Amino acid sequence: MLQCCMPISTLRDVARDCGVSSATVSNVLNNTSRPVHARTRARVLEAVKRLNYFPNAMARGLQGQRLNMIGILFGVIEPEIITNPYAAQIVKGIFSAAADGGYNVVFWTSRWKSAAASAAALRDRRVDGYIVLAPTLDSDIVGGVASHGIPQVVISSRYVPEGVAYADVDNRAGLRIATEHVIALGHTRIAHIGGDIGQPSVADRRQGFYDAILGANLSVPREYDIDSWYMVEECKPHVRALLQLPQRPTAIVTGSDNIAVGILQVAQEMGIAVPGQLSVTGFDDIPPATLVTPQLTTVRQPLTEIGGHATQMLIAQIEEATRPAEKWVAQPKLVVRGSTGPVPNNIL
């Protein structure tokens, strides 16, 4: 025979059962310095167990107690955010470090409108701190969190207010070494396709591209430098236009593996051999980089490590309120695979 579920007990139920005040029960459960007779304490704890009472986590947060809960705020919310390979690798690191530190993780999936319209939802203290993942340059999400004095660490942006911690990769160095790689292979007609200009990484990676170009005394035609999106399908019109130029590039250095995958697909459609006629580099080294043909030469940023280190930084802030904001930057690594090769002998 099915039994009805036991009703949820409240602190007031425990107090009534013991014949004491709610304040006394709270003092016992929170282990405050206010004196409670040993017999009363034992009676309260016995009633808590018998009534299956659990303190309300949100109420504890409002009282300023630690909840051992971390929130993830996404700079951009999209339906595929969890399956996005970039975000998934970072979240993997967050989960692991949070578990090691004794913390749980929650996702905030409401779209951020502005600090004035959205920050109020942060006031209830349902978490101890936030990981803010890839905020855009025009967003005030980081300032909105900071305005409430809530601990936070920003991932994938170093453009944050003073006193805010961040974890990122050296984006400028990453695209520099990718560009230097194709230059070393003899390429001089090198194009660059970046991502959404609202992302902080885009300008830094472009600067790294030009560091290598200028260092080799090369020039880049205006039509060779393109802003796109960090998405496979969205970049394809730009790729087609680039590869249809009378003098197309022999190498394309990109700001993400997704863009590089889009290039490979368009090149195949157009009958352009990679790397025989066109070399392509990516950025991130997400799992799809090894699932395409040819496999991508790319810049590896340690996404899981970045997520994990950011979480460790956040936990340290939560547990040590006076800890200064840390700025941590991982070093990228070039991973050479099959999508890059020597400059073609017969350049079209």
C-alpha positions in Angstrom: 0.0 0.0 0.0 1.4 3.4 -1.0 2.0 5.8 1.8 1.7 9.6 1.6 4.9 11.5 1.6 5.9 13.0 5.0 5.0 16.7 5.1 7.9 19.1 5.2 8.7 20.2 8.7 9.6 23.8 9.5 11.7 25.4 12.2 8.5 26.4 13.9 7.3 22.8 14.0 10.5 21.8 15.8 10.1 24.7 18.3 6.5 23.7 19.0 7.5 20.1 19.5 10.2 21.0 22.0 8.2 23.7 23.8 10.9 26.3 23.0 11.1 29.4 20.9 12.1 29.4 17.2 15.1 31.5 18.2 16.3 28.8 20.5 16.1 26.2 17.8 18.0 28.5 15.4 20.7 29.0 18.1 21.1 25.3 18.4 21.2 24.6 14.7 23.6 27.4 13.9 25.8 26.7 16.9 25.8 30.3 18.0 27.5 31.7 21.1 24.2 32.3 22.9 23.9 29.8 25.8 21.4 26.9 25.5 21.1 24.4 28.2 22.5 21.0 27.3 19.2 19.2 27.9 17.4 21.7 25.7 20.0 21.3 23.0 19.6 17.5 23.1 15.8 17.8 23.0 16.0 20.1 19.9 18.4 17.9 18.1 16.3 14.8 18.8 13.2 16.6 17.4 15.1 17.8 14.3 16.0 14.1 13.6 12.5 12.8 14.4 10.7 15.4 12.4 13.2 15.1 9.5 13.8 18.8 9.5 16.3 20.4 7.2 17.3 24.1 7.5 16.2 26.1 4.5 19.2 26.9 2.4 17.9 30.2 1.1 17.2 31.4 4.6 20.7 30.5 5.7 22.0 32.5 2.7 19.9 35.5 3.8 21.5 35.2 7.3 24.9 35.4 5.7 25.9 31.8 6.2 27.8 29.8 3.6 25.7 27.5 1.4 28.6 25.7 -0.3 26.9 26.6 -3.6 28.5 28.2 -6.7 26.5 29.8 -9.5 27.5 29.9 -13.2 26.4 33.0 -15.1 26.8 32.8 -18.9 27.7 35.9 -20.7 25.6 34.8 -23.7 22.7 32.3 -23.3 22.0 30.0 -26.3 20.0 26.8 -26.5 23.1 24.8 -27.2 25.1 26.3 -24.3 25.6 23.0 -22.4 26.5 21.1 -25.6 28.8 23.8 -26.8 32.2 22.1 -26.8 34.0 25.2 -25.5 31.6 25.8 -22.6 31.3 22.0 -21.9 35.1 21.7 -21.3 35.1 24.7 -19.0 32.1 23.5 -17.0 33.8 20.1 -16.7 36.7 21.8 -14.9 34.2 23.8 -12.7 32.3 20.7 -11.7 35.5 18.8 -10.8 37.1 21.6 -8.7 33.7 22.4 -7.0 33.3 18.7 -6.0 36.8 18.6 -4.6 36.1 21.7 -2.6 32.8 20.5 -1.2 30.6 22.8 -3.3 27.6 22.2 -5.5 27.0 24.1 -8.8 23.9 25.7 -10.2 23.3 27.2 -13.7 21.6 30.6 -14.1 19.9 30.5 -17.4 18.0 33.8 -17.4 19.3 36.2 -20.1 21.1 39.2 -18.6 19.4 42.4 -19.7 21.3 45.0 -17.6 22.5 45.5 -14.1 19.4 47.6 -13.3 17.0 45.0 -14.7 18.8 41.7 -13.8 21.0 42.2 -10.8 18.1 42.2 -8.3 17.8 38.4 -8.7 21.3 38.0 -7.2 20.3 39.6 -3.9 18.7 36.6 -2.4 22.1 35.0 -1.8 21.1 31.6 -3.1 24.8 31.0 -3.9 28.1 31.9 -2.3 29.7 33.3 -5.4 29.6 33.3 -9.2 31.7 32.1 -12.1 30.9 34.6 -15.0 31.6 32.8 -18.2 32.6 34.8 -21.3 30.8 38.1 -20.7 30.6 40.4 -23.8 32.3 43.7 -23.9 29.0 45.6 -23.9 27.6 43.8 -20.9 27.5 45.1 -17.4 27.0 41.7 -15.9 30.4 41.7 -14.0 29.7 45.1 -12.6 26.2 44.0 -11.6 27.6 41.1 -9.6 30.3 43.3 -8.1 27.8 46.0 -7.0 26.3 43.4 -4.6 29.6 42.5 -3.1 29.2 38.9 -4.1 32.5 37.0 -4.8 33.0 36.3 -8.5 35.7 35.1 -11.0 35.4 35.9 -14.6 36.4 33.4 -17.3 37.5 34.4 -20.8 37.8 38.1 -20.2 40.5 40.2 -18.7 38.5 43.4 -19.2 37.0 43.6 -15.7 36.6 46.3 -13.0 39.4 46.7 -10.5 39.2 44.2 -7.8 37.5 41.5 -9.8 39.4 38.2 -10.4 39.7 36.5 -13.8 41.1 33.4 -15.4 41.9 33.4 -19.1 44.3 32.2 -21.7 46.9 34.4 -23.4 44.8 34.9 -26.6 47.3 37.3 -28.2 50.2 34.8 -27.8 47.9 32.0 -29.1 47.2 33.5 -32.5 50.7 34.8 -32.8 52.2 31.3 -32.7 49.5 30.0 -35.1 50.4 32.7 -37.6 54.1 32.2 -37.1 53.5 28.5 -37.9 52.0 29.1 -41.3 54.6 31.8 -42.1 57.3 29.2 -41.3 55.7 26.9 -43.9 56.3 29.6 -46.5 52.8 31.2 -46.7 52.7 34.9 -47.4 49.0 35.3 -48.4 47.5 34.7 -45.0 43.9 35.6 -44.0 42.4 36.0 -40.6 38.8 35.2 -39.6 37.9 36.2 -36.1 34.8 35.7 -34.0 32.0 37.9 -32.6 33.6 41.4 -32.0 31.5 41.5 -28.8 33.8 38.9 -27.3 37.0 40.2 -25.5 39.1 37.4 -27.0 38.6 38.6 -30.6 40.6 41.8 -30.4 43.4 40.1 -28.5 43.7 37.3 -31.0 43.6 39.7 -33.9 46.5 41.6 -32.3 48.5 38.4 -32.1 47.9 37.7 -35.8 49.3 41.1 -36.6 52.2 40.7 -34.3 53.4 37.8 -36.4 52.5 39.4 -39.7 54.4 42.6 -38.9 57.3 40.6 -37.5 57.7 38.9 -40.8 57.3 42.1 -42.8 54.2 40.9 -44.5 51.0 42.8 -45.4 47.4 41.8 -45.2 44.8 43.0 -47.8 41.8 44.5 -46.2 39.5 41.7 -47.5 41.7 39.1 -45.8 40.8 40.3 -42.3 37.2 39.3 -41.4 35.0 39.5 -38.4 32.6 36.5 -38.2 31.0 34.4 -35.4 32.4 31.6 -33.3 30.0 29.2 -35.0 30.3 26.8 -37.9 27.4 27.8 -40.0 27.5 31.5 -39.3 31.0 31.8 -40.7 30.5 30.0 -44.0 29.3 33.0 -46.1 32.4 34.9 -45.1 34.6 31.9 -46.0 33.0 31.5 -49.4 33.5 35.2 -50.2 37.1 34.9 -49.2 37.8 31.8 -51.2 36.2 33.3 -54.3 38.6 36.3 -54.4 40.6 36.5 -57.6 43.7 36.0 -55.4 42.6 33.9 -52.6 44.8 33.2 -49.5 46.9 30.1 -49.2 46.4 30.0 -45.4 43.7 31.1 -43.1 44.3 31.6 -39.4 41.1 31.6 -37.4 39.9 32.5 -33.9 38.2 29.2 -33.1 38.0 25.6 -34.1 34.3 26.1 -35.1 35.4 28.6 -37.7 38.1 26.3 -38.9 35.6 23.4 -39.3 33.4 25.7 -41.4 36.4 26.5 -43.6 37.1 22.8 -44.1 33.5 22.2 -45.1 33.4 25.1 -47.6 36.8 24.2 -49.1 35.5 20.7 -49.7 32.4 22.0 -51.4 34.5 24.3 -53.6 37.0 21.5 -54.5 39.9 23.2 -52.7 42.3 20.7 -51.1 43.4 21.2 -47.5 46.3 21.4 -46.9 47.4 21.0 -50.5 45.9 24.3 -51.7 44.9 25.9 -48.4 46.2 25.6 -44.8 43.8 26.2 -41.9 44.4 26.7 -38.2 41.9 26.8 -35.3 41.9 27.9 -31.7 40.7 26.0 -28.6 41.5 22.3 -29.4 38.0 21.2 -28.6 37.1 17.5 -29.3 35.8 18.2 -32.9 39.3 19.3 -33.9 40.3 15.6 -34.2 37.0 14.4 -35.7 37.3 16.3 -39.0 39.4 15.4 -42.0 42.1 16.5 -42.1 42.4 16.9 -38.3 42.9 20.5 -37.3 46.1 22.2 -36.5 45.0 24.4 -33.6 46.0 26.4 -30.6 45.2 24.5 -27.4 43.9 26.5 -24.5 43.5 24.3 -21.4 39.7 24.8 -21.0 39.2 22.3 -18.3 42.1 23.6 -16.3 40.9 27.2 -16.7 37.4 26.2 -15.4 39.0 24.3 -12.5 41.5 27.1 -11.5 38.7 29.7 -11.7 36.6 27.6 -9.3 39.5 27.2 -6.9 40.0 31.0 -7.0 36.3 31.6 -6.3 36.3 29.1 -3.3 39.3 30.9 -1.9 37.5 34.2 -2.1 34.4 32.8 -0.5 36.3 31.3 2.4 38.7 34.2 2.8 36.8 37.4 2.4 39.9 39.7 2.4 41.7 37.7 -0.3 42.9 40.0 -3.1 41.5 39.4 -6.6 43.7 37.1 -8.6 44.5 37.4 -12.3 45.5 34.1 -13.8 46.5 33.6 -17.4 47.2 30.2 -19.0 49.7 29.7 -21.7 48.5 28.4 -25.1 50.2 25.6 -27.0 50.3 25.0 -30.8 49.1 21.5 -31.8 50.2 20.7 -35.3 48.0 18.2 -37.2 47.0 17.7 -40.8 45.2 20.9 -41.8 48.5 22.9 -42.4 51.2 22.3 -44.9 53.8 24.0 -47.1 52.7 26.8 -49.4 51.5 25.3 -52.7 54.1 25.3 -55.5 51.6 26.7 -58.0 49.9 29.6 -56.2 46.8 30.6 -58.0 
